């Protein structure tokens, strides 16, 4: 099998699962496809966010949004009127 250039869709998939595109050397075979990459290049150890990190970012973002909504709902009507005279 020979390593060949990836297609655009392969690059999108590779954002989640590292894949490489291969094709069969045997002409009658004609197979071409992607296989999950099991090795990393030198100097590439630990780069990128792990799935649990993304879940943490989403959870903290939702908590912040809910806190903002709760704060805005708890304000008194006098605080919500801007520029009005008493």
PDB file with one MODEL, atoms N, CA, C and O in Angstrom:
MODEL        1
ATOM      1  N   UNK A   1       0.839  -1.174   0.000  1.00  0.00           N
ATOM      2  CA  UNK A   1       0.000   0.000   0.000  1.00  0.00           C
ATOM      3  C   UNK A   1       0.886   1.239   0.000  1.00  0.00           C
ATOM      4  O   UNK A   1       1.930   1.261   0.651  1.00  0.00           O
ATOM      5  N   UNK A   2       0.474   2.250  -0.718  1.00  0.00           N
ATOM      6  CA  UNK A   2       1.206   3.504  -0.809  1.00  0.00           C
ATOM      7  C   UNK A   2       0.410   4.626  -0.156  1.00  0.00           C
ATOM      8  O   UNK A   2      -0.813   4.693  -0.283  1.00  0.00           O
ATOM      9  N   UNK A   3       1.105   5.486   0.528  1.00  0.00           N
ATOM     10  CA  UNK A   3       0.503   6.667   1.125  1.00  0.00           C
ATOM     11  C   UNK A   3       0.287   7.698   0.018  1.00  0.00           C
ATOM     12  O   UNK A   3       1.215   7.986  -0.738  1.00  0.00           O
ATOM     13  N   UNK A   4      -0.925   8.261  -0.093  1.00  0.00           N
ATOM     14  CA  UNK A   4      -1.228   9.260  -1.125  1.00  0.00           C
ATOM     15  C   UNK A   4      -1.781  10.511  -0.452  1.00  0.00           C
ATOM     16  O   UNK A   4      -2.068  10.502   0.745  1.00  0.00           O
ATOM     17  N   UNK A   5      -1.932  11.596  -1.229  1.00  0.00           N
ATOM     18  CA  UNK A   5      -2.445  12.852  -0.695  1.00  0.00           C
ATOM     19  C   UNK A   5      -3.896  12.686  -0.249  1.00  0.00           C
ATOM     20  O   UNK A   5      -4.693  11.997  -0.886  1.00  0.00           O
ATOM     21  N   UNK A   6      -4.211  13.348   0.876  1.00  0.00           N
ATOM     22  CA  UNK A   6      -5.575  13.282   1.397  1.00  0.00           C
ATOM     23  C   UNK A   6      -6.503  14.199   0.613  1.00  0.00           C
ATOM     24  O   UNK A   6      -6.066  15.165  -0.013  1.00  0.00           O
ATOM     25  N   UNK A   7      -7.779  13.881   0.660  1.00  0.00           N
ATOM     26  CA  UNK A   7      -8.803  14.720   0.053  1.00  0.00           C
ATOM     27  C   UNK A   7      -9.360  15.654   1.122  1.00  0.00           C
ATOM     28  O   UNK A   7      -9.057  15.487   2.303  1.00  0.00           O
ATOM     29  N   UNK A   8     -10.165  16.628   0.727  1.00  0.00           N
ATOM     30  CA  UNK A   8     -10.705  17.611   1.670  1.00  0.00           C
ATOM     31  C   UNK A   8     -11.487  16.951   2.792  1.00  0.00           C
ATOM     32  O   UNK A   8     -11.327  17.313   3.957  1.00  0.00           O
ATOM     33  N   UNK A   9     -12.328  15.990   2.454  1.00  0.00           N
ATOM     34  CA  UNK A   9     -13.125  15.310   3.472  1.00  0.00           C
ATOM     35  C   UNK A   9     -12.232  14.557   4.453  1.00  0.00           C
ATOM     36  O   UNK A   9     -12.547  14.473   5.640  1.00  0.00           O
ATOM     37  N   UNK A  10     -11.125  14.013   3.966  1.00  0.00           N
ATOM     38  CA  UNK A  10     -10.182  13.319   4.843  1.00  0.00           C
ATOM     39  C   UNK A  10      -9.616  14.276   5.886  1.00  0.00           C
ATOM     40  O   UNK A  10      -9.402  13.893   7.036  1.00  0.00           O
ATOM     41  N   UNK A  11      -9.376  15.519   5.482  1.00  0.00           N
ATOM     42  CA  UNK A  11      -8.833  16.503   6.413  1.00  0.00           C
ATOM     43  C   UNK A  11      -9.855  16.867   7.478  1.00  0.00           C
ATOM     44  O   UNK A  11      -9.485  17.104   8.628  1.00  0.00           O
ATOM     45  N   UNK A  12     -11.134  16.916   7.116  1.00  0.00           N
ATOM     46  CA  UNK A  12     -12.186  17.183   8.102  1.00  0.00           C
ATOM     47  C   UNK A  12     -12.264  16.035   9.104  1.00  0.00           C
ATOM     48  O   UNK A  12     -12.319  16.260  10.313  1.00  0.00           O
ATOM     49  N   UNK A  13     -12.267  14.821   8.602  1.00  0.00           N
ATOM     50  CA  UNK A  13     -12.298  13.645   9.477  1.00  0.00           C
ATOM     51  C   UNK A  13     -11.070  13.625  10.372  1.00  0.00           C
ATOM     52  O   UNK A  13     -11.153  13.236  11.537  1.00  0.00           O
ATOM     53  N   UNK A  14      -9.929  14.042   9.831  1.00  0.00           N
ATOM     54  CA  UNK A  14      -8.674  14.010  10.568  1.00  0.00           C
ATOM     55  C   UNK A  14      -8.669  14.979  11.742  1.00  0.00           C
ATOM     56  O   UNK A  14      -7.823  14.861  12.628  1.00  0.00           O
ATOM     57  N   UNK A  15      -9.599  15.940  11.770  1.00  0.00           N
ATOM     58  CA  UNK A  15      -9.707  16.828  12.922  1.00  0.00           C
ATOM     59  C   UNK A  15     -10.167  16.065  14.158  1.00  0.00           C
ATOM     60  O   UNK A  15      -9.864  16.462  15.283  1.00  0.00           O
ATOM     61  N   UNK A  16     -10.894  14.976  13.955  1.00  0.00           N
ATOM     62  CA  UNK A  16     -11.407  14.178  15.065  1.00  0.00           C
ATOM     63  C   UNK A  16     -10.634  12.877  15.241  1.00  0.00           C
ATOM     64  O   UNK A  16     -10.334  12.476  16.366  1.00  0.00           O
ATOM     65  N   UNK A  17     -10.315  12.225  14.144  1.00  0.00           N
ATOM     66  CA  UNK A  17      -9.561  10.974  14.149  1.00  0.00           C
ATOM     67  C   UNK A  17      -8.439  11.108  13.134  1.00  0.00           C
ATOM     68  O   UNK A  17      -8.687  11.396  11.963  1.00  0.00           O
ATOM     69  N   UNK A  18      -7.233  10.905  13.569  1.00  0.00           N
ATOM     70  CA  UNK A  18      -6.096  11.016  12.641  1.00  0.00           C
ATOM     71  C   UNK A  18      -6.178   9.893  11.612  1.00  0.00           C
ATOM     72  O   UNK A  18      -6.092   8.715  11.958  1.00  0.00           O
ATOM     73  N   UNK A  19      -6.343  10.265  10.359  1.00  0.00           N
ATOM     74  CA  UNK A  19      -6.436   9.284   9.279  1.00  0.00           C
ATOM     75  C   UNK A  19      -5.435   9.623   8.188  1.00  0.00           C
ATOM     76  O   UNK A  19      -5.013  10.770   8.039  1.00  0.00           O
ATOM     77  N   UNK A  20      -5.069   8.608   7.435  1.00  0.00           N
ATOM     78  CA  UNK A  20      -4.197   8.759   6.269  1.00  0.00           C
ATOM     79  C   UNK A  20      -4.845   8.025   5.098  1.00  0.00           C
ATOM     80  O   UNK A  20      -5.541   7.027   5.282  1.00  0.00           O
ATOM     81  N   UNK A  21      -4.603   8.535   3.897  1.00  0.00           N
ATOM     82  CA  UNK A  21      -5.179   7.929   2.697  1.00  0.00           C
ATOM     83  C   UNK A  21      -4.133   7.041   2.033  1.00  0.00           C
ATOM     84  O   UNK A  21      -2.987   7.441   1.829  1.00  0.00           O
ATOM     85  N   UNK A  22      -4.550   5.854   1.709  1.00  0.00           N
ATOM     86  CA  UNK A  22      -3.677   4.877   1.058  1.00  0.00           C
ATOM     87  C   UNK A  22      -4.342   4.359  -0.209  1.00  0.00           C
ATOM     88  O   UNK A  22      -5.560   4.437  -0.370  1.00  0.00           O
ATOM     89  N   UNK A  23      -3.506   3.824  -1.114  1.00  0.00           N
ATOM     90  CA  UNK A  23      -4.031   3.112  -2.274  1.00  0.00           C
ATOM     91  C   UNK A  23      -3.209   1.846  -2.478  1.00  0.00           C
ATOM     92  O   UNK A  23      -2.030   1.786  -2.127  1.00  0.00           O
ATOM     93  N   UNK A  24      -3.839   0.865  -3.038  1.00  0.00           N
ATOM     94  CA  UNK A  24      -3.206  -0.432  -3.261  1.00  0.00           C
ATOM     95  C   UNK A  24      -2.187  -0.313  -4.398  1.00  0.00           C
ATOM     96  O   UNK A  24      -2.454   0.328  -5.414  1.00  0.00           O
ATOM     97  N   UNK A  25      -1.035  -0.927  -4.220  1.00  0.00           N
ATOM     98  CA  UNK A  25       0.010  -0.911  -5.266  1.00  0.00           C
ATOM     99  C   UNK A  25      -0.363  -1.774  -6.453  1.00  0.00           C
ATOM    100  O   UNK A  25       0.062  -1.510  -7.578  1.00  0.00           O
ATOM    101  N   UNK A  26      -1.144  -2.789  -6.210  1.00  0.00           N
ATOM    102  CA  UNK A  26      -1.530  -3.729  -7.249  1.00  0.00           C
ATOM    103  C   UNK A  26      -2.612  -3.089  -8.126  1.00  0.00           C
ATOM    104  O   UNK A  26      -3.708  -2.812  -7.639  1.00  0.00           O
ATOM    105  N   UNK A  27      -2.323  -2.852  -9.402  1.00  0.00           N
ATOM    106  CA  UNK A  27      -3.247  -2.162 -10.301  1.00  0.00           C
ATOM    107  C   UNK A  27      -4.617  -2.833 -10.400  1.00  0.00           C
ATOM    108  O   UNK A  27      -5.621  -2.122 -10.363  1.00  0.00           O
ATOM    109  N   UNK A  28      -4.717  -4.154 -10.521  1.00  0.00           N
ATOM    110  CA  UNK A  28      -6.052  -4.766 -10.607  1.00  0.00           C
ATOM    111  C   UNK A  28      -6.864  -4.593  -9.322  1.00  0.00           C
ATOM    112  O   UNK A  28      -8.095  -4.614  -9.353  1.00  0.00           O
ATOM    113  N   UNK A  29      -6.184  -4.425  -8.214  1.00  0.00           N
ATOM    114  CA  UNK A  29      -6.887  -4.260  -6.934  1.00  0.00           C
ATOM    115  C   UNK A  29      -7.717  -2.976  -6.951  1.00  0.00           C
ATOM    116  O   UNK A  29      -8.926  -3.030  -6.725  1.00  0.00           O
ATOM    117  N   UNK A  30      -7.102  -1.833  -7.212  1.00  0.00           N
ATOM    118  CA  UNK A  30      -7.805  -0.568  -7.348  1.00  0.00           C
ATOM    119  C   UNK A  30      -8.330   0.029  -6.053  1.00  0.00           C
ATOM    120  O   UNK A  30      -9.035   1.038  -6.085  1.00  0.00           O
ATOM    121  N   UNK A  31      -8.001  -0.574  -4.908  1.00  0.00           N
ATOM    122  CA  UNK A  31      -8.517  -0.052  -3.636  1.00  0.00           C
ATOM    123  C   UNK A  31      -7.818   1.235  -3.259  1.00  0.00           C
ATOM    124  O   UNK A  31      -6.601   1.362  -3.394  1.00  0.00           O
ATOM    125  N   UNK A  32      -8.616   2.205  -2.776  1.00  0.00           N
ATOM    126  CA  UNK A  32      -8.097   3.439  -2.213  1.00  0.00           C
ATOM    127  C   UNK A  32      -9.021   3.826  -1.076  1.00  0.00           C
ATOM    128  O   UNK A  32     -10.243   3.766  -1.211  1.00  0.00           O
ATOM    129  N   UNK A  33      -8.441   4.220   0.040  1.00  0.00           N
ATOM    130  CA  UNK A  33      -9.269   4.595   1.174  1.00  0.00           C
ATOM    131  C   UNK A  33      -8.443   5.132   2.319  1.00  0.00           C
ATOM    132  O   UNK A  33      -7.225   5.282   2.216  1.00  0.00           O
ATOM    133  N   UNK A  34      -9.134   5.422   3.423  1.00  0.00           N
ATOM    134  CA  UNK A  34      -8.454   5.970   4.591  1.00  0.00           C
ATOM    135  C   UNK A  34      -8.362   4.910   5.679  1.00  0.00           C
ATOM    136  O   UNK A  34      -9.247   4.069   5.840  1.00  0.00           O
ATOM    137  N   UNK A  35      -7.267   4.979   6.416  1.00  0.00           N
ATOM    138  CA  UNK A  35      -7.066   4.123   7.570  1.00  0.00           C
ATOM    139  C   UNK A  35      -6.665   5.018   8.728  1.00  0.00           C
ATOM    140  O   UNK A  35      -5.971   6.018   8.546  1.00  0.00           O
ATOM    141  N   UNK A  36      -7.105   4.652   9.907  1.00  0.00           N
ATOM    142  CA  UNK A  36      -6.773   5.435  11.087  1.00  0.00           C
ATOM    143  C   UNK A  36      -5.273   5.343  11.356  1.00  0.00           C
ATOM    144  O   UNK A  36      -4.686   4.261  11.338  1.00  0.00           O
ATOM    145  N   UNK A  37      -4.674   6.491  11.601  1.00  0.00           N
ATOM    146  CA  UNK A  37      -3.243   6.558  11.874  1.00  0.00           C
ATOM    147  C   UNK A  37      -3.004   6.217  13.333  1.00  0.00           C
ATOM    148  O   UNK A  37      -3.662   6.757  14.222  1.00  0.00           O
ATOM    149  N   UNK A  38      -2.052   5.312  13.577  1.00  0.00           N
ATOM    150  CA  UNK A  38      -1.776   4.893  14.944  1.00  0.00           C
ATOM    151  C   UNK A  38      -0.471   5.454  15.473  1.00  0.00           C
ATOM    152  O   UNK A  38      -0.116   5.199  16.623  1.00  0.00           O
ATOM    153  N   UNK A  39       0.243   6.203  14.669  1.00  0.00           N
ATOM    154  CA  UNK A  39       1.516   6.757  15.135  1.00  0.00           C
ATOM    155  C   UNK A  39       1.515   8.273  15.003  1.00  0.00           C
ATOM    156  O   UNK A  39       0.760   8.849  14.220  1.00  0.00           O
ATOM    157  N   UNK A  40       2.372   8.895  15.782  1.00  0.00           N
ATOM    158  CA  UNK A  40       2.517  10.349  15.720  1.00  0.00           C
ATOM    159  C   UNK A  40       3.893  10.681  15.157  1.00  0.00           C
ATOM    160  O   UNK A  40       4.836   9.898  15.267  1.00  0.00           O
ATOM    161  N   UNK A  41       3.983  11.844  14.560  1.00  0.00           N
ATOM    162  CA  UNK A  41       5.273  12.318  14.091  1.00  0.00           C
ATOM    163  C   UNK A  41       6.088  12.798  15.279  1.00  0.00           C
ATOM    164  O   UNK A  41       5.533  13.109  16.333  1.00  0.00           O
ATOM    165  N   UNK A  42       7.393  12.860  15.114  1.00  0.00           N
ATOM    166  CA  UNK A  42       8.276  13.339  16.182  1.00  0.00           C
ATOM    167  C   UNK A  42       7.918  14.782  16.524  1.00  0.00           C
ATOM    168  O   UNK A  42       7.707  15.600  15.628  1.00  0.00           O
ATOM    169  N   UNK A  43       7.850  15.090  17.792  1.00  0.00           N
ATOM    170  CA  UNK A  43       7.534  16.451  18.228  1.00  0.00           C
ATOM    171  C   UNK A  43       6.055  16.758  18.243  1.00  0.00           C
ATOM    172  O   UNK A  43       5.676  17.905  18.478  1.00  0.00           O
ATOM    173  N   UNK A  44       5.217  15.790  18.005  1.00  0.00           N
ATOM    174  CA  UNK A  44       3.773  16.022  17.934  1.00  0.00           C
ATOM    175  C   UNK A  44       3.051  15.477  19.168  1.00  0.00           C
ATOM    176  O   UNK A  44       1.823  15.402  19.177  1.00  0.00           O
ATOM    177  N   UNK A  45       3.779  15.106  20.185  1.00  0.00           N
ATOM    178  CA  UNK A  45       3.165  14.470  21.339  1.00  0.00           C
ATOM    179  C   UNK A  45       2.301  15.452  22.128  1.00  0.00           C
ATOM    180  O   UNK A  45       2.761  16.521  22.528  1.00  0.00           O
ATOM    181  N   UNK A  46       1.058  15.076  22.340  1.00  0.00           N
ATOM    182  CA  UNK A  46       0.167  15.826  23.200  1.00  0.00           C
ATOM    183  C   UNK A  46      -0.427  17.091  22.623  1.00  0.00           C
ATOM    184  O   UNK A  46      -1.092  17.827  23.352  1.00  0.00           O
ATOM    185  N   UNK A  47      -0.221  17.379  21.355  1.00  0.00           N
ATOM    186  CA  UNK A  47      -0.787  18.588  20.779  1.00  0.00           C
ATOM    187  C   UNK A  47      -2.278  18.396  20.534  1.00  0.00           C
ATOM    188  O   UNK A  47      -2.740  17.280  20.295  1.00  0.00           O
ATOM    189  N   UNK A  48      -3.014  19.479  20.596  1.00  0.00           N
ATOM    190  CA  UNK A  48      -4.441  19.430  20.333  1.00  0.00           C
ATOM    191  C   UNK A  48      -5.243  19.173  21.594  1.00  0.00           C
ATOM    192  O   UNK A  48      -4.727  18.673  22.593  1.00  0.00           O
ATOM    193  N   UNK A  49      -6.511  19.527  21.523  1.00  0.00           N
ATOM    194  CA  UNK A  49      -7.384  19.346  22.677  1.00  0.00           C
ATOM    195  C   UNK A  49      -7.995  17.958  22.669  1.00  0.00           C
ATOM    196  O   UNK A  49      -8.422  17.457  21.629  1.00  0.00           O
ATOM    197  N   UNK A  50      -8.030  17.361  23.810  1.00  0.00           N
ATOM    198  CA  UNK A  50      -8.644  16.046  23.970  1.00  0.00           C
ATOM    199  C   UNK A  50     -10.157  16.226  24.034  1.00  0.00           C
ATOM    200  O   UNK A  50     -10.630  17.315  24.359  1.00  0.00           O
ATOM    201  N   UNK A  51     -10.930  15.172  23.729  1.00  0.00           N
ATOM    202  CA  UNK A  51     -12.391  15.299  23.778  1.00  0.00           C
ATOM    203  C   UNK A  51     -12.915  15.760  25.137  1.00  0.00           C
ATOM    204  O   UNK A  51     -13.873  16.531  25.190  1.00  0.00           O
ATOM    205  N   UNK A  52     -12.309  15.305  26.238  1.00  0.00           N
ATOM    206  CA  UNK A  52     -12.790  15.738  27.550  1.00  0.00           C
ATOM    207  C   UNK A  52     -12.537  17.222  27.766  1.00  0.00           C
ATOM    208  O   UNK A  52     -13.266  17.863  28.524  1.00  0.00           O
ATOM    209  N   UNK A  53     -11.522  17.781  27.118  1.00  0.00           N
ATOM    210  CA  UNK A  53     -11.259  19.213  27.241  1.00  0.00           C
ATOM    211  C   UNK A  53     -12.361  20.014  26.553  1.00  0.00           C
ATOM    212  O   UNK A  53     -12.791  21.052  27.057  1.00  0.00           O
ATOM    213  N   UNK A  54     -12.811  19.527  25.404  1.00  0.00           N
ATOM    214  CA  UNK A  54     -13.908  20.201  24.699  1.00  0.00           C
ATOM    215  C   UNK A  54     -15.172  20.177  25.545  1.00  0.00           C
ATOM    216  O   UNK A  54     -15.897  21.170  25.607  1.00  0.00           O
ATOM    217  N   UNK A  55     -15.445  19.041  26.200  1.00  0.00           N
ATOM    218  CA  UNK A  55     -16.626  18.947  27.066  1.00  0.00           C
ATOM    219  C   UNK A  55     -16.527  19.939  28.223  1.00  0.00           C
ATOM    220  O   UNK A  55     -17.529  20.542  28.604  1.00  0.00           O
ATOM    221  N   UNK A  56     -15.340  20.113  28.780  1.00  0.00           N
ATOM    222  CA  UNK A  56     -15.136  21.068  29.861  1.00  0.00           C
ATOM    223  C   UNK A  56     -15.377  22.499  29.377  1.00  0.00           C
ATOM    224  O   UNK A  56     -16.017  23.285  30.076  1.00  0.00           O
ATOM    225  N   UNK A  57     -14.882  22.841  28.210  1.00  0.00           N
ATOM    226  CA  UNK A  57     -15.085  24.181  27.649  1.00  0.00           C
ATOM    227  C   UNK A  57     -16.572  24.446  27.423  1.00  0.00           C
ATOM    228  O   UNK A  57     -17.063  25.530  27.739  1.00  0.00           O
ATOM    229  N   UNK A  58     -17.285  23.470  26.883  1.00  0.00           N
ATOM    230  CA  UNK A  58     -18.725  23.632  26.639  1.00  0.00           C
ATOM    231  C   UNK A  58     -19.471  23.769  27.954  1.00  0.00           C
ATOM    232  O   UNK A  58     -20.354  24.617  28.073  1.00  0.00           O
ATOM    233  N   UNK A  59     -19.129  22.940  28.959  1.00  0.00           N
ATOM    234  CA  UNK A  59     -19.813  23.002  30.257  1.00  0.00           C
ATOM    235  C   UNK A  59     -19.580  24.358  30.929  1.00  0.00           C
ATOM    236  O   UNK A  59     -20.516  24.940  31.476  1.00  0.00           O
ATOM    237  N   UNK A  60     -18.350  24.864  30.894  1.00  0.00           N
ATOM    238  CA  UNK A  60     -18.068  26.169  31.496  1.00  0.00           C
ATOM    239  C   UNK A  60     -18.764  27.300  30.747  1.00  0.00           C
ATOM    240  O   UNK A  60     -19.209  28.268  31.364  1.00  0.00           O
ATOM    241  N   UNK A  61     -18.861  27.190  29.441  1.00  0.00           N
ATOM    242  CA  UNK A  61     -19.557  28.207  28.652  1.00  0.00           C
ATOM    243  C   UNK A  61     -21.045  28.233  28.984  1.00  0.00           C
ATOM    244  O   UNK A  61     -21.635  29.302  29.144  1.00  0.00           O
ATOM    245  N   UNK A  62     -21.644  27.053  29.087  1.00  0.00           N
ATOM    246  CA  UNK A  62     -23.062  26.986  29.453  1.00  0.00           C
ATOM    247  C   UNK A  62     -23.299  27.525  30.856  1.00  0.00           C
ATOM    248  O   UNK A  62     -24.278  28.235  31.087  1.00  0.00           O
ATOM    249  N   UNK A  63     -22.416  27.196  31.796  1.00  0.00           N
ATOM    250  CA  UNK A  63     -22.549  27.698  33.165  1.00  0.00           C
ATOM    251  C   UNK A  63     -22.460  29.222  33.180  1.00  0.00           C
ATOM    252  O   UNK A  63     -23.228  29.878  33.884  1.00  0.00           O
ATOM    253  N   UNK A  64     -21.540  29.785  32.419  1.00  0.00           N
ATOM    254  CA  UNK A  64     -21.415  31.237  32.333  1.00  0.00           C
ATOM    255  C   UNK A  64     -22.652  31.888  31.728  1.00  0.00           C
ATOM    256  O   UNK A  64     -23.110  32.926  32.206  1.00  0.00           O
ATOM    257  N   UNK A  65     -23.188  31.281  30.683  1.00  0.00           N
ATOM    258  CA  UNK A  65     -24.394  31.822  30.050  1.00  0.00           C
ATOM    259  C   UNK A  65     -25.582  31.766  31.009  1.00  0.00           C
ATOM    260  O   UNK A  65     -26.357  32.719  31.090  1.00  0.00           O
ATOM    261  N   UNK A  66     -25.730  30.658  31.732  1.00  0.00           N
ATOM    262  CA  UNK A  66     -26.828  30.541  32.694  1.00  0.00           C
ATOM    263  C   UNK A  66     -26.674  31.545  33.837  1.00  0.00           C
ATOM    264  O   UNK A  66     -27.667  32.103  34.304  1.00  0.00           O
ATOM    265  N   UNK A  67     -25.450  31.777  34.288  1.00  0.00           N
ATOM    266  CA  UNK A  67     -25.206  32.759  35.345  1.00  0.00           C
ATOM    267  C   UNK A  67     -25.566  34.158  34.862  1.00  0.00           C
ATOM    268  O   UNK A  67     -26.132  34.946  35.620  1.00  0.00           O
ATOM    269  N   UNK A  68     -25.245  34.473  33.618  1.00  0.00           N
ATOM    270  CA  UNK A  68     -25.580  35.791  33.068  1.00  0.00           C
ATOM    271  C   UNK A  68     -27.090  35.977  32.962  1.00  0.00           C
ATOM    272  O   UNK A  68     -27.614  37.041  33.290  1.00  0.00           O
ATOM    273  N   UNK A  69     -27.786  34.938  32.504  1.00  0.00           N
ATOM    274  CA  UNK A  69     -29.251  35.014  32.404  1.00  0.00           C
ATOM    275  C   UNK A  69     -29.861  35.186  33.791  1.00  0.00           C
ATOM    276  O   UNK A  69     -30.773  35.995  33.965  1.00  0.00           O
ATOM    277  N   UNK A  70     -29.375  34.439  34.777  1.00  0.00           N
ATOM    278  CA  UNK A  70     -29.896  34.547  36.139  1.00  0.00           C
ATOM    279  C   UNK A  70     -29.643  35.947  36.702  1.00  0.00           C
ATOM    280  O   UNK A  70     -30.507  36.505  37.379  1.00  0.00           O
ATOM    281  N   UNK A  71     -28.479  36.511  36.432  1.00  0.00           N
ATOM    282  CA  UNK A  71     -28.165  37.860  36.903  1.00  0.00           C
ATOM    283  C   UNK A  71     -29.091  38.883  36.257  1.00  0.00           C
ATOM    284  O   UNK A  71     -29.629  39.754  36.941  1.00  0.00           O
ATOM    285  N   UNK A  72     -29.275  38.782  34.966  1.00  0.00           N
ATOM    286  CA  UNK A  72     -30.133  39.755  34.270  1.00  0.00           C
ATOM    287  C   UNK A  72     -31.583  39.645  34.715  1.00  0.00           C
ATOM    288  O   UNK A  72     -32.285  40.654  34.782  1.00  0.00           O
ATOM    289  N   UNK A  73     -32.041  38.438  35.018  1.00  0.00           N
ATOM    290  CA  UNK A  73     -33.424  38.258  35.478  1.00  0.00           C
ATOM    291  C   UNK A  73     -33.617  38.755  36.903  1.00  0.00           C
ATOM    292  O   UNK A  73     -34.738  39.103  37.274  1.00  0.00           O
ATOM    293  N   UNK A  74     -32.575  38.799  37.708  1.00  0.00           N
ATOM    294  CA  UNK A  74     -32.713  39.186  39.111  1.00  0.00           C
ATOM    295  C   UNK A  74     -32.606  40.694  39.328  1.00  0.00           C
ATOM    296  O   UNK A  74     -32.826  41.161  40.445  1.00  0.00           O
ATOM    297  N   UNK A  75     -32.278  41.459  38.308  1.00  0.00           N
ATOM    298  CA  UNK A  75     -32.153  42.907  38.472  1.00  0.00           C
ATOM    299  C   UNK A  75     -33.517  43.538  38.679  1.00  0.00           C
ATOM    300  O   UNK A  75     -34.524  43.053  38.162  1.00  0.00           O
ATOM    301  N   UNK A  76     -33.542  44.613  39.433  1.00  0.00           N
ATOM    302  CA  UNK A  76     -34.802  45.311  39.672  1.00  0.00           C
ATOM    303  C   UNK A  76     -35.181  46.120  38.436  1.00  0.00           C
ATOM    304  O   UNK A  76     -34.316  46.446  37.624  1.00  0.00           O
ATOM    305  N   UNK A  77     -36.465  46.447  38.283  1.00  0.00           N
ATOM    306  CA  UNK A  77     -36.885  47.224  37.098  1.00  0.00           C
ATOM    307  C   UNK A  77     -36.188  48.579  37.005  1.00  0.00           C
ATOM    308  O   UNK A  77     -35.968  49.073  35.899  1.00  0.00           O
ATOM    309  N   UNK A  78     -35.834  49.195  38.140  1.00  0.00           N
ATOM    310  CA  UNK A  78     -35.156  50.495  38.103  1.00  0.00           C
ATOM    311  C   UNK A  78     -33.771  50.370  37.462  1.00  0.00           C
ATOM    312  O   UNK A  78     -33.313  51.289  36.783  1.00  0.00           O
ATOM    313  N   UNK A  79     -33.116  49.245  37.677  1.00  0.00           N
ATOM    314  CA  UNK A  79     -31.789  49.047  37.086  1.00  0.00           C
ATOM    315  C   UNK A  79     -31.849  48.799  35.577  1.00  0.00           C
ATOM    316  O   UNK A  79     -30.883  49.060  34.860  1.00  0.00           O
ATOM    317  N   UNK A  80     -32.968  48.302  35.110  1.00  0.00           N
ATOM    318  CA  UNK A  80     -33.077  47.967  33.691  1.00  0.00           C
ATOM    319  C   UNK A  80     -33.424  49.162  32.820  1.00  0.00           C
ATOM    320  O   UNK A  80     -33.180  49.132  31.614  1.00  0.00           O
ATOM    321  N   UNK A  81     -33.998  50.229  33.412  1.00  0.00           N
ATOM    322  CA  UNK A  81     -34.357  51.405  32.629  1.00  0.00           C
ATOM    323  C   UNK A  81     -33.115  52.297  32.489  1.00  0.00           C
ATOM    324  O   UNK A  81     -32.544  52.757  33.477  1.00  0.00           O
ATOM    325  N   UNK A  82     -32.727  52.521  31.262  1.00  0.00           N
ATOM    326  CA  UNK A  82     -31.533  53.305  31.018  1.00  0.00           C
ATOM    327  C   UNK A  82     -31.942  54.722  30.604  1.00  0.00           C
ATOM    328  O   UNK A  82     -32.783  54.907  29.725  1.00  0.00           O
ATOM    329  N   UNK A  83     -31.338  55.703  31.245  1.00  0.00           N
ATOM    330  CA  UNK A  83     -31.557  57.092  30.834  1.00  0.00           C
ATOM    331  C   UNK A  83     -32.872  57.678  31.272  1.00  0.00           C
ATOM    332  O   UNK A  83     -33.174  58.810  30.892  1.00  0.00           O
ATOM    333  N   UNK A  84     -33.676  56.978  32.050  1.00  0.00           N
ATOM    334  CA  UNK A  84     -34.949  57.551  32.494  1.00  0.00           C
ATOM    335  C   UNK A  84     -34.732  58.327  33.785  1.00  0.00           C
ATOM    336  O   UNK A  84     -33.921  57.932  34.623  1.00  0.00           O
ATOM    337  N   UNK A  85     -35.460  59.437  33.946  1.00  0.00           N
ATOM    338  CA  UNK A  85     -35.324  60.249  35.133  1.00  0.00           C
ATOM    339  C   UNK A  85     -36.326  59.783  36.187  1.00  0.00           C
ATOM    340  O   UNK A  85     -37.436  59.374  35.848  1.00  0.00           O
ATOM    341  N   UNK A  86     -35.930  59.844  37.496  1.00  0.00           N
ATOM    342  CA  UNK A  86     -36.845  59.385  38.556  1.00  0.00           C
ATOM    343  C   UNK A  86     -38.029  60.255  38.764  1.00  0.00           C
ATOM    344  O   UNK A  86     -38.862  59.968  39.624  1.00  0.00           O
TER     345      UNK A  86
ENDMDL
END
